[in-house]
Amino acid sequence: MARSAQARYLQVADDLTSQMTSGKLKVGDALPSTSALMGLYQASSTVIRSAIRELGSAGLVEGQPGKAVYVIRLPEESTGHTPEYLDLKTALGKLTSVVEELTDRVARLEASDGH
């Protein structure tokens, strides 16, 4: 999949993974805060949370967006996963992102209605 066609949160997750691979982020290091990542990547909090969740699913980071998130393992050069698995993981990530965005919209609508 071309990088420009990737979901934004996957682009952010890929960049953070590259920083781990290059040694810029090491095991034990805290990721920048959610707000710092939002500014760095010019992305919404939903995108940043989804990227961090993606890294957590890969077993690379541990913690909670909005609180400290630490690198716990460096990425492997090859995951050994089949292309079908990777396609399903990408599709699930996109679906998760859409659900989070809809949840945020509903919360904003409910707040504006005074509920």
N, C-alpha and C positions, 0 to 999 in steps of 0.2 A: 504494500500500500504506500503510495507516495506521501511524503511528510505533510504536504499541503492538504491532502485529503483526510488526514487523521483528525480525530476529535481533538479539540484544543487541550483538554486535560491530559490526553496521551502525549501530546507534544511537550507539555510541562513535565510529565513523569519521565519521558525519554531524556529530556535535558538534565533533570536531576540525577537520573541513572548514569548519564555520561559524566557528570561531575564526580560521582562515586567511583566510576571506572578509572577516571583520570587521576584520582587521588586528591582532588580539591575538597571532597567530602569524604571523611574517614569514619570507620566504625567508632561509635561513641560521640561523634559530632552531632550537635543539634541542627536541624534544618532551620533556615531563617523563619521568622514568624509568618503567620498567614498573611498579615497585612504587608509585610516586606515582600513576600512572594507575589502578592497581588500587584504591587507597584513594579516589581522587577519584570513580571511577565505581562503586565497590563491586562489582567484577567480578573474575573469575578471570584468571590469567595467560593462559589459552587465549583468552579473549575479547579481552584487550588485544593479544596477538600477532596474532590474526585481524584486528582493527581496523587495526593498523599494516600488516599485509600488504595489506589492502584499499587503504589509502592509497598504499602502494608500487606496487600494480598500476595505480592511477590516475596514477602518475607524480608524486605530490605530495611524497613523502618518500623518503629514501634512508638506509640503515643497517640495523642488525640489532636486533630487540627484545632487551633485555638489555645492549645496548651503545648507543652514541649513535645517535639517529635524527634526521635534520635535514630541515627543510622545504626542498625544492629548487625547487618551483614552486607557484604559487597556483592554486586551482581556477578553471576557466572558469565563466561564468554558465550557459552551455548546452553540453552535451557533443556534441550533434548525433547521439547514438546513438539507434537505433530502440527502441521499447518492447520488442520481442522480444529485442534484445541485452541491454537492462537486466534483463529477466526472467531470461535465461540466466545473466548475471553474478551476480545475486542467488542463483539456485539453486546455482551452482558454489560461491559463498562459503559457503552453508549446508552443502553437502556437505563442503567443506574443513574447516569447523569440526567437523563430526561425526567426520571421520576423525582430526583432531587430538585430540579428546576421547577417542576409542577408543584411540588410540596411548598417551595419557597413562595410561589405565586399565590397559592391558596392561603398561606399564612398572611401574606400582605393584604389580600382581599378581605380576609376575616378581620384583620386589624383595622382596616379602613372602614369596615361596616360597624365597628364597635362591638364585635362579638368577643 
